[in-house]
Structures are given as C-alpha cells and as structure tokens.
Amino acid sequence: MLRFIFIGLPLLILFLLAVAFGALNKHAITFNFIIGETNLPVSVLTGLFIGLGFLLGLAAMAAKQVALRNENRKLRKQITQRESSNA
C-alpha cells in the first residue's frame, strides 16, 4: 500500500493532468531539435517534458540511494571491525 502511495499515486496524478491539459490545448507549435524541427501539439510536448523530468528525478533519487547504501555498508563494516577488536 505504501508503495502505491509513493509511486502509483504521483504517476496517476501526472497522467490525469496530462490528459486534462491535452484536452484543453490542441494547438500545434514548431519544436526545434538540435538536428531538425517538427510540429507537435502543446500537450504532447508538455507530457514529454513532464515525463522526462520525472525520469531524471527518479535517476537522481536512485543514484543517491545507491550512494547511501554504500555508505551504510561501509559504516556497518567499521562497526563490526571495532566490535571485534574491542572484544
């Protein structure tokens, strides 16, 4: 249940916001990529950038989680070494 609250609920909210935004904004604009340009609806571009931002946030959070796990492992190893040397 907790996993749904932290992962599923934000995704559901983002999806509903994207659908609502898409229903209201059907205007196409020219988006200039580095290697070309294309005409895309505002709602598609907004959805792409929201999704990209969400993925970048997840990647940053995962990188921090890995760093914290490594630090935790290192500190636990230090604790066991000190306990074994004091005994």
Buried (B, 14 or more C-beta within 10 A) or exposed (E): EEEEEEEEEEEEEBEEEBEEBBEEBEEBEEBEEEEEEEEBBBBBBBBEEBBEEEEEEEEEEEEEEEEEEEEEEEEEEEEEEEEEEEE
